[in-house]
Amino acid sequence: MKRRKILGISLIVTLTLGAALYLEACKKELVTPINNKPAQGEEYHDYTDNARTIASQINKFKRQIADKENVMRSGQCMPIDSVIWNVEALFNAEYAFSERKYLETVKQELEFFVDVNGNNEAPLSVVADLYDEITEAVRQAYAGDGISTDKSLMAVVVDKGETVGNRVEIDVCVISGRYESDNTVKDPVQGPFGPGDCWYFGEYGGSCDDPSVFCDAAEIIEDTINYYYRAEHVPQAGFRRLNVGLFRIAIDGNEYLDENGEPYLYFHYLNDNTPMYLDYEMLNYYYTRELEVLLHILPSDPRYQAYMPKDPAFVEVDIVGLLDYIGNGTCCHHKNYVVYGNKVAIPSQELPPLRDLLN
């Protein structure tokens, strides 16, 4: 369009020199000379085709919902699955600091609804409003997460809930936390727990020495796994790690058995020699078995393959120690809420500017 304007100017000799200079100034302001762009092959050698496609889709969606008037007039619609992917990817690109190392996290659940047509599509105008609604709701949840120092938003996970008639439920999990200023990715430690470590399995919390302490074995194992396995190096200076296609799985702990028929995870029926307190050896035992499930067994489970993102990677786990009635009786177990995603490395300038949601 800009070239056609310039060509028109050259053909209309009646324009004044002042008008010509004005249009030339506008052209310089809006057009980035191509020779100022980094050479893709040399500067971005870690920028994969998959990552380029993801960045392009994120920017396209941002442009689509930014022009509210055009969106209203266009009458365009988007499949609900695409709505979920786009909303999640753009939000995390704009507000989530996924590369930080988080010492603790807080999860909050939000619920939204979208009307769809007979083809399971939503008008782009509705999608634009949904994005604004989610942004404001997440902002409020994030502000009230109870963390006051070194506060940061790690991710939002957007899932499709139940569909009733033409109304689709959109579930949003907000993961925020307290981050460590030293963001160096640390190598995992085998057997991270030592003598003196002893915690109640979960539920009411407490250590062997002080039952009133607000922590438990489930949280200690969770925090240690997330600390060592959640963050990743960026491959090159100027890149960002972005998590897209996030998928949550909930397991009770008795789904996967070892060669002896014992659950990999902490799962014991009451009155069956249930270990209520886990000393350092048992903490290391269940820590190792948690890793085996999270990193290998669960991602390869055929039941979840259709839902997993491309090249799934472990993102986050929330382990909750519960006293529940499961199967044939009451049990103490570690319920896992696991998040997997597609971790991609994208040059920062290829994504929308990253902003603090509260500023």
C-alpha positions in Angstrom: 0.0 0.0 0.0 2.8 2.4 0.9 4.5 1.8 -2.5 1.3 2.5 -4.4 1.0 5.8 -2.5 4.6 6.8 -3.4 4.0 5.8 -7.1 0.8 8.0 -7.0 2.8 10.9 -5.7 5.4 10.7 -8.4 2.7 10.7 -11.1 0.7 13.7 -9.8 2.8 16.6 -10.6 0.5 19.1 -9.0 1.4 18.1 -5.4 3.5 20.7 -3.6 6.9 19.9 -2.4 5.7 20.3 1.2 3.2 17.5 0.8 5.7 15.3 -0.8 8.1 15.8 2.0 5.3 15.0 4.5 4.6 11.7 2.9 8.2 10.8 2.7 8.6 11.4 6.4 5.6 9.1 7.1 7.1 6.4 5.0 10.4 6.5 7.0 8.6 6.3 10.3 6.4 3.3 9.4 8.7 1.1 7.3 11.7 -0.7 8.8 14.5 -1.0 6.2 15.0 -4.6 5.5 18.8 -4.4 5.9 18.3 -3.5 9.5 16.8 -6.9 10.3 19.2 -9.5 11.7 20.2 -12.2 9.2 17.9 -15.1 10.1 20.4 -17.8 9.2 23.3 -16.3 11.2 21.8 -14.5 14.2 18.9 -16.9 14.8 20.5 -20.3 14.2 18.5 -21.7 17.2 15.2 -20.4 15.8 13.4 -23.5 14.5 10.6 -23.6 11.9 8.2 -24.7 14.5 9.1 -21.7 16.7 8.7 -19.3 13.8 5.2 -20.7 13.1 4.2 -20.2 16.7 5.6 -16.6 16.9 3.8 -15.8 13.6 0.5 -17.2 14.9 0.8 -15.3 18.2 1.4 -12.0 16.4 -1.4 -12.6 13.9 -3.9 -13.2 16.7 -2.7 -10.1 18.6 -3.4 -8.0 15.4 -6.8 -9.7 14.9 -8.2 -8.8 18.3 -6.5 -5.4 18.6 -8.6 -3.8 15.8 -12.0 -4.0 17.6 -14.0 -2.1 15.0 -12.7 -4.2 12.1 -13.3 -7.4 14.1 -16.9 -6.4 14.7 -17.5 -5.6 11.0 -15.7 -8.7 9.6 -18.0 -11.3 11.1 -15.1 -13.7 11.2 -15.2 -16.7 13.5 -12.6 -19.0 15.1 -12.9 -22.7 16.1 -13.1 -23.0 19.9 -9.9 -25.1 20.1 -8.0 -22.4 18.2 -9.5 -19.8 20.6 -8.1 -21.7 23.5 -4.6 -22.1 22.0 -4.4 -18.5 20.8 -5.6 -16.9 24.1 -3.2 -19.0 26.1 -0.2 -18.5 23.9 -0.7 -14.7 23.5 -1.3 -14.2 27.2 1.8 -16.1 28.2 3.8 -14.3 25.5 2.7 -10.9 27.0 2.7 -11.5 30.7 4.3 -14.8 31.8 7.9 -15.0 33.0 8.3 -18.7 32.4 12.2 -18.6 32.5 12.4 -17.6 36.1 13.2 -20.1 38.8 10.3 -20.2 41.2 10.8 -21.2 44.9 7.1 -21.6 45.5 3.9 -21.2 43.4 0.3 -20.5 43.9 -2.5 -22.0 41.7 -5.9 -20.3 41.2 -8.8 -21.5 39.1 -10.9 -19.1 37.0 -14.0 -19.9 34.9 -15.4 -18.2 31.8 -18.1 -18.9 29.2 -18.2 -18.4 25.4 -21.2 -18.9 23.1 -20.4 -20.8 19.9 -22.3 -21.4 16.7 -23.3 -24.7 15.1 -19.8 -25.2 13.8 -18.3 -24.9 17.3 -16.9 -21.5 16.4 -16.9 -18.1 18.2 -17.0 -14.7 16.5 -13.7 -12.9 16.7 -15.4 -10.0 18.4 -16.4 -12.3 21.2 -12.9 -13.8 21.4 -11.5 -10.2 21.7 -13.8 -9.5 24.6 -12.9 -12.9 26.2 -9.2 -12.0 26.1 -9.9 -8.7 27.8 -12.1 -10.4 30.4 -9.4 -13.1 31.1 -6.7 -10.5 31.4 -8.6 -8.5 34.0 -9.6 -11.5 36.0 -6.1 -12.9 36.0 -4.8 -9.5 37.0 -7.0 -9.5 40.1 -6.2 -13.1 41.0 -2.5 -12.5 40.6 -2.7 -9.3 42.7 -4.3 -11.3 45.5 -2.2 -14.5 45.5 -0.6 -13.7 48.9 2.9 -13.3 47.6 4.5 -9.9 48.3 8.2 -10.2 47.5 9.9 -11.4 44.3 6.4 -11.9 42.9 6.0 -13.1 39.3 3.4 -14.7 37.0 4.7 -18.0 35.7 1.9 -19.2 33.4 -1.8 -19.4 32.6 -3.2 -22.7 31.4 -6.4 -22.4 29.4 -8.6 -25.5 29.0 -12.0 -26.3 27.4 -14.5 -27.4 30.0 -18.0 -28.7 29.5 -20.3 -27.7 26.6 -24.0 -27.1 27.4 -26.0 -26.3 24.3 -24.1 -23.5 22.5 -22.2 -22.4 25.6 -18.6 -23.6 26.2 -16.9 -23.4 29.6 -13.3 -22.0 29.5 -11.2 -22.9 32.5 -8.1 -20.9 33.3 -5.5 -22.0 35.8 -3.3 -19.1 37.1 0.2 -20.1 38.3 2.1 -17.4 40.1 4.9 -17.5 42.5 8.0 -16.2 44.3 11.1 -16.4 42.1 14.8 -16.7 43.0 16.8 -13.7 41.8 19.6 -16.1 40.8 18.0 -17.6 37.7 20.9 -20.0 37.0 19.5 -23.4 36.0 20.9 -25.8 38.5 21.8 -29.4 37.9 19.5 -31.9 39.7 20.8 -33.5 42.9 20.4 -37.2 43.4 18.9 -37.8 46.9 18.3 -34.1 47.7 17.1 -35.0 51.3 19.3 -35.7 54.2 19.3 -36.8 57.8 17.0 -34.5 59.8 14.4 -34.1 57.0 11.2 -35.7 58.1 7.6 -34.6 57.1 4.0 -35.7 57.6 2.7 -37.1 54.3 0.4 -34.2 53.6 -3.2 -33.1 54.5 -2.5 -31.4 57.8 1.2 -30.7 57.3 4.0 -30.5 59.8 7.4 -32.0 60.4 8.3 -34.8 62.7 9.6 -32.3 65.2 6.9 -29.6 64.8 3.4 -30.6 63.6 2.4 -27.0 63.5 4.8 -26.1 60.7 2.9 -25.1 57.5 4.4 -27.6 55.1 4.4 -31.4 54.4 6.1 -34.1 52.4 4.0 -33.6 49.3 5.0 -29.9 49.1 8.6 -30.6 49.8 8.8 -33.1 47.0 6.9 -30.8 44.7 9.1 -27.8 45.4 12.3 -29.8 44.9 11.2 -31.3 41.6 10.0 -27.9 40.2 13.2 -26.2 41.4 15.4 -28.6 39.4 13.3 -29.5 36.4 11.0 -26.6 35.6 13.4 -24.0 34.2 15.6 -24.3 31.2 18.5 -22.4 29.6 17.7 -20.2 26.7 19.8 -21.4 23.8 21.1 -17.9 22.8 21.3 -14.4 24.1 18.2 -12.4 23.1 15.9 -15.4 23.1 12.9 -16.2 25.3 11.6 -19.5 26.4 7.8 -19.7 25.8 5.5 -22.5 26.8 2.6 -23.1 24.4 -0.1 -25.8 24.0 -0.2 -26.4 27.8 -2.0 -29.5 29.0 -3.0 -30.5 32.6 -3.3 -34.1 33.8 -4.6 -35.1 37.3 -3.6 -38.5 38.7 -4.4 -40.0 42.1 -1.2 -41.9 42.5 -2.3 -45.5 42.0 -2.3 -45.4 38.2 1.2 -46.7 37.6 2.7 -49.8 39.2 6.3 -51.0 39.4 7.5 -54.6 38.7 6.4 -55.6 42.2 2.9 -54.3 41.7 3.4 -51.3 44.0 2.3 -47.8 43.1 5.2 -45.6 41.9 3.7 -42.7 43.8 2.8 -42.4 47.5 -0.5 -44.3 47.8 -1.4 -46.3 50.9 -4.7 -47.6 52.2 -5.2 -46.8 55.9 -4.4 -49.6 58.4 -2.0 -51.1 55.8 1.2 -50.1 57.6 0.6 -46.6 56.1 3.8 -44.5 56.6 2.3 -41.2 57.9 5.7 -39.5 58.4 8.4 -39.7 55.7 12.0 -39.6 56.8 14.8 -38.5 54.5 15.2 -42.0 53.0 11.5 -42.2 52.2 11.5 -38.7 50.8 14.3 -39.5 48.4 12.5 -42.8 47.5 9.3 -41.1 46.5 11.1 -38.1 45.0 12.9 -40.5 42.6 9.7 -42.4 41.7 7.8 -39.1 41.2 10.5 -38.2 38.6 10.1 -41.5 36.8 6.4 -41.0 36.4 6.5 -37.3 35.5 9.4 -37.4 33.1 9.0 -40.8 31.4 5.9 -42.9 32.3 3.1 -40.4 32.2 4.2 -38.6 29.0 4.4 -41.9 27.1 1.0 -43.1 28.3 -1.1 -43.9 25.2 -4.3 -42.6 27.0 -2.9 -39.0 26.8 -1.1 -39.0 23.5 -4.0 -37.3 21.7 -4.1 -34.5 24.1 -0.4 -33.9 24.5 1.3 -31.0 22.7 3.9 -31.6 20.1 7.2 -32.6 21.7 5.7 -32.4 25.2 8.0 -31.2 28.0 7.5 -31.1 31.8 6.5 -27.7 32.9 5.1 -27.9 36.5 3.7 -30.2 39.1 1.4 -29.5 42.0 1.5 -32.4 44.5 -1.2 -32.5 47.2 -1.2 -35.0 50.1 -4.8 -36.1 50.7 -6.9 -38.4 52.8 -9.5 -39.7 50.4 -11.9 -42.6 49.7 -10.6 -44.2 46.5 -11.5 -47.6 45.1 -12.3 -49.9 48.0 -11.3 -47.8 51.0 -9.8 -44.8 52.6 -6.2 -44.0 51.6 -3.4 -41.5 52.1 -2.1 -40.4 48.7 -0.2 -37.8 46.8 -2.5 -36.4 44.1 -0.6 -34.9 41.2 -1.7 -32.1 38.9 0.9 -32.0 36.1 1.3 -29.5 33.4 3.1 -30.4 30.1 3.8 -28.1 27.2 5.7 -27.4 24.1 8.8 -25.3 25.1 10.0 -23.2 22.3 12.9 -20.7 22.0 11.9 -17.5 20.2 13.9 -14.2 19.7 12.5 -11.6 22.1 11.9 -9.1 19.3 9.7 -11.6 17.4 7.2 -11.6 20.3 5.0 -9.0 21.9 6.8 -7.0 24.6 6.8 -8.9 27.9 5.1 -6.8 30.6 4.3 -7.1 34.3 0.6 -7.7 34.6 0.3 -5.3 37.5 2.1 -2.4 35.8 
